[in-house]
Every structure is written in structure tokens, then in C-alpha cells.
Amino acid sequence: MRILVIEDEVRLAEYLRKGLSENGYVVDVTHDGIDGRHMALEGEYDLVLLDVMLPGIDGFGVLRDLRAQKQTPVLMLTARDKVEDRVQGLKGGADDYLVKPFAFSELLARVEALLRRGSSVSAQASTLMRLGDLEVDLARRKVTRAGKRLDLTPKEFGLLTLLMRRHGEVLSRTVLAEQVWDLHFDSETNVIDVAVRRLRAKLDEGFETPLLHTVRGVGYVLEVRE
């Protein structure tokens, strides 16, 4: 899943990038409101972390322009702790508000809650994604197949989550590289193929029905085939 961080405090922005990346997210960072607005409007993000005090255009302006075109979840970050500031952000369309300084564990919990809220893959429960006997619990970052727990690395979890959200759709190596690794795909590297092979070993080996399929010359697809 892809997150955009718009934060002018460089050290905090890098701290957020590192922490979120370690938890399996692909993170883009900008320190300017004008650049942040452009990236939020032109890019495809699952969540935006938006500071209020920004050069170029402040966070409220970015939020206003974003809401005019998109409903991407927004978590606002600010040193302002006045009630009226929080009310302004929430009325402007922010989904949540976090006052600095904050513990990273709290930010991560809020990020996960907003992403769960926006997930529509499973109509049975917003925290769960299901495909056949495969179940992905976004809240607990837990994956099971036929009741058996699968131990995945953060990148494997991110890869599986992307495939689950777009199950039945063939995803190219370029899409996987950009969405999971934040890389521009290089045809000379086999990092995508190696990662998919490792995920397939955990996901399909020992089970009667394979779920992760290779479409030769195109990419990979997660689906139940008869």
C-alpha cells in the first residue's frame, strides 16, 4: 500500500518514511505544500499524512484542493493543539488528526484504522480480505490459509495485500515494483520474480489449489481457478 507524507520537518519526514517502510508500506515524501498537492492529485495513494504548516501552500489548502477531486484518506499532523484548528481540519475533510509530538505506535494504529476503513475488498468485514480459503487480516497483519497461519515478511505482506485488492487482475512486474518496492522496474533485475516465488512457496505449497499464477510475458495474478 502506498502512503504520501507531506511534512516540511525533514527529520520527522524521514523518521516516518523509515518506520512506515519497515511496516511494509511504500512511502513517498515531499516537504512542500505545492509539490504535495500535485503528488496527491496526480498520484495513486491509499493514504496521505499531511502537515498543517507547510511552505508554498498550507495543509488546509492542500486538503481543500484534494477534496475537490478525490476522497483519499487524510491524516493531518500538526503542532497546533487548539480545538478550533482540529475542527477546521476535520470540517475541511480530514479523516483524522494527530497532534505533535506523537508516538509512532499511535500514528501506525491510526494509519491502519484509516486503511481498514477504506478497504472494500471484503463485504463481510472491513478488516478482512478473503479469497477462497485465504484470509488476510489487515488489523492484525495476519495471513491464514485453510486455518493455517502463514508467516510473511513485511514486503511479502505488502505484495499479497496488493494482489488481494486486485485479485483476478494480472499485475505486471512494473506495477508490483512501483507499488510494493517504490522502484522503477529494471528488466535486468529479478527481485520481483524472487519475491513472488518466495510468496508462492508460502502461499501455495502444501495446498491442493494454487492461488498465485504466472501469466507468461505479462505478470502475476491471484485468483481461484477451476
DRENDO-1510 file (C-alpha; in Angstrom, 1 decimal, always signed):
<recs>
REC; n; res; u; v; w
REC; 1; MET; +0.0; +0.0; +0.0 .
REC; 2; ARG; +1.3; +3.5; -0.9 .
REC; 3; ILE; +1.4; +6.4; +1.5 .
REC; 4; LEU; +2.2; +10.1; +0.7 .
REC; 5; VAL; +3.9; +12.1; +3.5 .
REC; 6; ILE; +3.7; +15.8; +3.2 .
REC; 7; GLU; +5.9; +17.2; +6.0 .
REC; 8; ASP; +8.3; +20.1; +6.0 .
REC; 9; GLU; +10.3; +18.9; +9.0 .
REC; 10; VAL; +12.9; +16.8; +7.2 .
REC; 11; ARG; +13.9; +14.7; +10.2 .
REC; 12; LEU; +10.3; +13.9; +11.1 .
REC; 13; ALA; +9.5; +13.1; +7.5 .
REC; 14; GLU; +12.5; +10.6; +7.2 .
REC; 15; TYR; +11.5; +9.1; +10.6 .
REC; 16; LEU; +8.0; +8.5; +9.2 .
REC; 17; ARG; +9.4; +7.1; +5.9 .
REC; 18; LYS; +11.6; +4.7; +7.7 .
REC; 19; GLY; +9.0; +3.5; +10.2 .
REC; 20; LEU; +6.2; +3.0; +7.7 .
REC; 21; SER; +8.6; +1.3; +5.2 .
REC; 22; GLU; +9.6; -1.2; +7.9 .
REC; 23; ASN; +5.9; -2.0; +8.3 .
REC; 24; GLY; +5.5; -2.9; +4.7 .
REC; 25; TYR; +4.3; +0.4; +3.2 .
REC; 26; VAL; +5.6; +2.2; +0.1 .
REC; 27; VAL; +6.2; +5.8; +1.1 .
REC; 28; ASP; +6.7; +8.9; -0.9 .
REC; 29; VAL; +7.8; +12.1; +0.9 .
REC; 30; THR; +7.7; +15.8; +0.0 .
REC; 31; HIS; +8.5; +18.8; +2.1 .
REC; 32; ASP; +6.5; +21.5; +0.2 .
REC; 33; GLY; +2.7; +22.1; +0.0 .
REC; 34; ILE; +2.7; +22.9; -3.7 .
REC; 35; ASP; +4.6; +19.7; -4.6 .
REC; 36; GLY; +2.5; +17.7; -2.1 .
REC; 37; ARG; -0.7; +18.9; -3.6 .
REC; 38; HIS; +0.5; +17.9; -7.1 .
REC; 39; MET; +1.6; +14.5; -5.9 .
REC; 40; ALA; -1.7; +13.9; -4.1 .
REC; 41; LEU; -3.8; +14.8; -7.0 .
REC; 42; GLU; -1.7; +13.1; -9.8 .
REC; 43; GLY; -0.6; +10.0; -7.9 .
REC; 44; GLU; -2.5; +7.0; -6.6 .
REC; 45; TYR; -2.2; +6.8; -2.8 .
REC; 46; ASP; -4.1; +4.8; -0.2 .
REC; 47; LEU; -3.4; +7.5; +2.4 .
REC; 48; VAL; -1.9; +11.0; +2.8 .
REC; 49; LEU; -0.1; +12.1; +6.0 .
REC; 50; LEU; -0.5; +15.9; +5.8 .
REC; 51; ASP; +1.2; +18.5; +7.9 .
REC; 52; VAL; -0.6; +21.8; +8.5 .
REC; 53; MET; +2.3; +24.3; +8.4 .
REC; 54; LEU; +3.9; +23.9; +5.0 .
REC; 55; PRO; +5.8; +26.3; +2.7 .
REC; 56; GLY; +4.0; +27.2; -0.6 .
REC; 57; ILE; +0.5; +26.3; +0.5 .
REC; 58; ASP; -0.6; +25.2; +3.9 .
REC; 59; GLY; -2.1; +21.8; +4.8 .
REC; 60; PHE; -5.7; +23.2; +4.8 .
REC; 61; GLY; -5.2; +24.5; +1.3 .
REC; 62; VAL; -3.8; +21.1; +0.1 .
REC; 63; LEU; -6.8; +19.3; +1.8 .
REC; 64; ARG; -9.3; +21.7; +0.2 .
REC; 65; ASP; -7.9; +21.1; -3.3 .
REC; 66; LEU; -7.6; +17.3; -2.8 .
REC; 67; ARG; -11.2; +17.0; -1.6 .
REC; 68; ALA; -12.4; +18.8; -4.6 .
REC; 69; GLN; -11.2; +15.9; -6.7 .
REC; 70; LYS; -10.5; +12.8; -4.5 .
REC; 71; GLN; -11.6; +11.1; -1.3 .
REC; 72; THR; -8.1; +9.7; -0.4 .
REC; 73; PRO; -8.0; +9.2; +3.4 .
REC; 74; VAL; -6.1; +12.1; +5.0 .
REC; 75; LEU; -4.4; +12.1; +8.5 .
REC; 76; MET; -3.4; +15.6; +9.4 .
REC; 77; LEU; -0.3; +16.2; +11.5 .
REC; 78; THR; +0.2; +19.4; +13.4 .
REC; 79; ALA; +1.9; +21.1; +16.4 .
REC; 80; ARG; -1.3; +23.1; +16.9 .
REC; 81; ASP; -3.4; +21.6; +19.6 .
REC; 82; LYS; -6.2; +24.2; +19.7 .
REC; 83; VAL; -9.7; +22.8; +19.3 .
REC; 84; GLU; -10.6; +25.2; +16.5 .
REC; 85; ASP; -7.6; +24.1; +14.5 .
REC; 86; ARG; -8.7; +20.4; +14.8 .
REC; 87; VAL; -12.3; +21.4; +13.9 .
REC; 88; GLN; -11.1; +23.3; +10.8 .
REC; 89; GLY; -9.2; +20.3; +9.6 .
REC; 90; LEU; -12.0; +17.8; +10.2 .
REC; 91; LYS; -14.6; +20.1; +8.7 .
REC; 92; GLY; -12.3; +20.5; +5.7 .
REC; 93; GLY; -12.4; +16.8; +5.0 .
REC; 94; ALA; -9.6; +15.3; +7.1 .
REC; 95; ASP; -10.3; +11.8; +8.3 .
REC; 96; ASP; -8.2; +12.0; +11.5 .
REC; 97; TYR; -6.0; +14.5; +13.3 .
REC; 98; LEU; -2.8; +13.8; +15.3 .
REC; 99; VAL; -1.0; +16.5; +17.4 .
REC; 100; LYS; +2.8; +16.6; +17.6 .
REC; 101; PRO; +4.7; +15.2; +19.3 .
REC; 102; PHE; +3.2; +11.7; +19.0 .
REC; 103; ALA; +4.3; +8.1; +19.5 .
REC; 104; PHE; +4.9; +6.3; +16.3 .
REC; 105; SER; +2.9; +3.4; +17.6 .
REC; 106; GLU; -0.2; +5.7; +17.8 .
REC; 107; LEU; +0.4; +7.0; +14.3 .
REC; 108; LEU; +0.7; +3.5; +13.0 .
REC; 109; ALA; -2.5; +2.4; +14.7 .
REC; 110; ARG; -4.3; +5.4; +13.2 .
REC; 111; VAL; -2.9; +4.7; +9.7 .
REC; 112; GLU; -4.1; +1.1; +9.9 .
REC; 113; ALA; -7.5; +2.1; +11.1 .
REC; 114; LEU; -7.9; +4.6; +8.2 .
REC; 115; LEU; -6.8; +2.0; +5.7 .
REC; 116; ARG; -9.2; -0.6; +7.1 .
REC; 117; ARG; -12.0; +1.9; +6.9 .
REC; 118; GLY; -11.3; +2.5; +3.2 .
REC; 119; SER; -11.0; -1.2; +2.3 .
REC; 120; SER; -13.9; -2.6; +0.3 .
REC; 121; VAL; -12.4; -5.9; -0.8 .
REC; 122; SER; -14.4; -8.0; +1.7 .
REC; 123; ALA; -18.0; -7.0; +2.3 .
REC; 124; GLN; -18.1; -9.3; +5.3 .
REC; 125; ALA; -15.8; -7.2; +7.5 .
REC; 126; SER; -13.7; -4.1; +6.7 .
REC; 127; THR; -10.7; -5.6; +8.4 .
REC; 128; LEU; -10.6; -8.8; +6.4 .
REC; 129; MET; -9.9; -9.8; +2.9 .
REC; 130; ARG; -10.8; -13.3; +1.7 .
REC; 131; LEU; -10.2; -15.3; -1.4 .
REC; 132; GLY; -11.2; -18.9; -1.4 .
REC; 133; ASP; -9.6; -20.4; +1.8 .
REC; 134; LEU; -7.1; -17.5; +2.0 .
REC; 135; GLU; -7.7; -14.8; +4.6 .
REC; 136; VAL; -5.8; -11.6; +5.2 .
REC; 137; ASP; -6.5; -9.7; +8.5 .
REC; 138; LEU; -5.3; -6.1; +7.9 .
REC; 139; ALA; -5.8; -5.2; +11.6 .
REC; 140; ARG; -3.5; -7.8; +13.0 .
REC; 141; ARG; -1.4; -8.2; +9.8 .
REC; 142; LYS; -2.2; -11.9; +9.9 .
REC; 143; VAL; -2.5; -14.3; +7.0 .
REC; 144; THR; -4.1; -17.7; +7.1 .
REC; 145; ARG; -4.9; -20.3; +4.5 .
REC; 146; ALA; -7.3; -23.1; +5.4 .
REC; 147; GLY; -6.8; -22.1; +9.0 .
REC; 148; LYS; -3.0; -22.4; +8.8 .
REC; 149; ARG; -1.1; -19.3; +9.7 .
REC; 150; LEU; +1.4; -18.1; +7.1 .
REC; 151; ASP; +4.5; -16.1; +8.3 .
REC; 152; LEU; +5.2; -13.4; +5.8 .
REC; 153; THR; +7.8; -10.7; +5.8 .
REC; 154; PRO; +6.6; -7.0; +5.6 .
REC; 155; LYS; +7.3; -6.9; +1.8 .
REC; 156; GLU; +5.6; -10.3; +1.3 .
REC; 157; PHE; +2.6; -9.0; +3.2 .
REC; 158; GLY; +2.5; -5.8; +1.1 .
REC; 159; LEU; +2.8; -7.8; -2.1 .
REC; 160; LEU; +0.0; -10.2; -1.1 .
REC; 161; THR; -2.2; -7.3; +0.0 .
REC; 162; LEU; -1.8; -5.6; -3.4 .
REC; 163; LEU; -2.6; -8.9; -5.2 .
REC; 164; MET; -5.6; -9.5; -2.9 .
REC; 165; ARG; -7.0; -6.0; -3.5 .
REC; 166; ARG; -6.8; -6.5; -7.2 .
REC; 167; HIS; -7.5; -10.2; -7.4 .
REC; 168; GLY; -8.4; -11.5; -10.8 .
REC; 169; GLU; -6.3; -8.8; -12.4 .
REC; 170; VAL; -3.0; -9.5; -14.0 .
REC; 171; LEU; -0.4; -7.2; -12.5 .
REC; 172; SER; +2.8; -6.5; -14.4 .
REC; 173; ARG; +6.2; -6.5; -12.8 .
REC; 174; THR; +6.3; -2.7; -13.3 .
REC; 175; VAL; +3.2; -2.3; -11.2 .
REC; 176; LEU; +4.5; -4.6; -8.5 .
REC; 177; ALA; +7.9; -2.8; -8.4 .
REC; 178; GLU; +6.2; +0.7; -8.1 .
REC; 179; GLN; +3.5; -0.2; -5.7 .
REC; 180; VAL; +5.4; -2.5; -3.3 .
REC; 181; TRP; +9.1; -1.6; -3.7 .
REC; 182; ASP; +8.8; +2.0; -4.8 .
REC; 183; LEU; +11.2; +1.1; -7.7 .
REC; 184; HIS; +11.2; +1.9; -11.4 .
REC; 185; PHE; +11.2; -1.6; -12.9 .
REC; 186; ASP; +14.5; -2.7; -14.4 .
REC; 187; SER; +14.2; -5.7; -16.8 .
REC; 188; GLU; +17.7; -6.8; -15.7 .
REC; 189; THR; +16.7; -7.4; -12.1 .
REC; 190; ASN; +14.9; -10.5; -10.8 .
REC; 191; VAL; +13.9; -9.0; -7.4 .
REC; 192; ILE; +10.2; -9.2; -8.3 .
REC; 193; ASP; +10.3; -12.8; -9.6 .
REC; 194; VAL; +12.3; -13.9; -6.5 .
REC; 195; ALA; +9.8; -12.2; -4.1 .
REC; 196; VAL; +6.8; -13.7; -5.9 .
REC; 197; ARG; +8.5; -17.2; -5.9 .
REC; 198; ARG; +9.0; -16.9; -2.1 .
REC; 199; LEU; +5.5; -15.7; -1.6 .
REC; 200; ARG; +4.1; -18.6; -3.7 .
REC; 201; ALA; +6.1; -21.1; -1.7 .
REC; 202; LYS; +4.4; -20.0; +1.5 .
REC; 203; LEU; +1.0; -19.4; -0.1 .
REC; 204; ASP; +0.5; -22.5; -2.3 .
REC; 205; GLU; +2.9; -25.3; -1.3 .
REC; 206; GLY; +1.1; -28.0; +0.6 .
REC; 207; PHE; -2.3; -26.8; -0.6 .
REC; 208; GLU; -4.4; -28.5; -3.3 .
REC; 209; THR; -5.4; -25.4; -5.2 .
REC; 210; PRO; -2.8; -22.9; -6.2 .
REC; 211; LEU; -3.8; -19.2; -6.0 .
REC; 212; LEU; -0.8; -17.3; -7.3 .
REC; 213; HIS; -0.4; -17.7; -11.0 .
REC; 214; THR; +2.2; -16.5; -13.6 .
REC; 215; VAL; +0.9; -15.1; -16.8 .
REC; 216; ARG; +3.9; -15.6; -19.0 .
REC; 217; GLY; +5.3; -12.4; -20.5 .
REC; 218; VAL; +2.7; -10.3; -18.7 .
REC; 219; GLY; +2.9; -10.7; -14.9 .
REC; 220; TYR; +1.1; -12.3; -12.0 .
REC; 221; VAL; -2.5; -12.8; -10.9 .
REC; 222; LEU; -4.1; -14.0; -7.6 .
REC; 223; GLU; -7.3; -15.9; -8.3 .
REC; 224; VAL; -9.1; -19.2; -7.7 .
REC; 225; ARG; -9.1; -21.3; -10.9 .
REC; 226; GLU; -11.3; -24.2; -11.5 .
</recs>
